[in-house]
Amino acid sequence: MSDLEKPVPPSGEEIHLPGGSLHPLLLTVGVTATLLGVTSFKFLLVGGIILTVVVLFKWIQEARAEMASLPAHHADH
């Protein structure tokens, strides 16, 4: 079956959009603090690395949980 022959989802099907998140902002702050810490204060370097790692782990964890909560047929499309 070609891509053009795939069945069209029924009208009114709900489109999944992720909710709002502070993760991108916090990751930006963490990376910026890390880069500033390289050239200035060691506490910025350490704090930035810790913030970056924690935010990345939380963001990945929440994304995996969100993907697991999607309907099973969602992966077929």
N, C-alpha and C positions, 0 to 999 in steps of 0.2 A: 504494500500500500504506500503510495507516494504521500508527500506532505500535503499535496492539494486534495487528496481524497480522505484525509482524516475527518472524523465526525466533528461537527461544530457543537460546542457546549450549549446547553439550553439557555435561552434568554433569561436573564434575571439571576443567573448563577453568581454567587457572591465571589468577589475578587479579594484575595487575601493581601492586605497591606500591613506591614509591621507598624507597631505603635511608635510613638515618640520615644526618644531616648537621649540621655545625657552622655552616653558612652563616647560619641565622636568628640564632643567638647572636652571631656575629661582626658581622653587620649591625646588630644592636641595639647592640653596643658601639661600632661606628663612628658611628652616628647620635647616640648619647648623648655621645660624646666631641666630636663636631662641635658639638652644641648647648651643651655646657659651654664649649667653646672660644670660642664667640661672646661669652660674658659674662666669661670669665676669661683663660685663657692661650692665646696664639696657637699654641703647639706642639700643644695639644689640637685646635684648629680644623684645622690642616693635617693632623695625624695622623689625625683622624677622617674628614676628607674623603678622604684617600688610602685608608684602610681600607674605607670605604663603597664607593668606586668599584671597588676591586680585588675585593671580595667580590661585588658585584653582577655584574661581568663574569664571574667564575669560576662563580657560581651559574647564570647564564644559559647559559654555555658547557656546563656539565655537564648541565643540563636539556635542551638541544638535542641533545647526544650521546645522552642516555638515550632521548629520543623517536625519534631516528633508529634506535636499536637495536631498537625494538619491531617485532613482525611487521607485514607490510604490511597484512594484513586488519584490524589493530587500528583504523585510521583510519575504517573503514566503520561502526563502531558508534557 
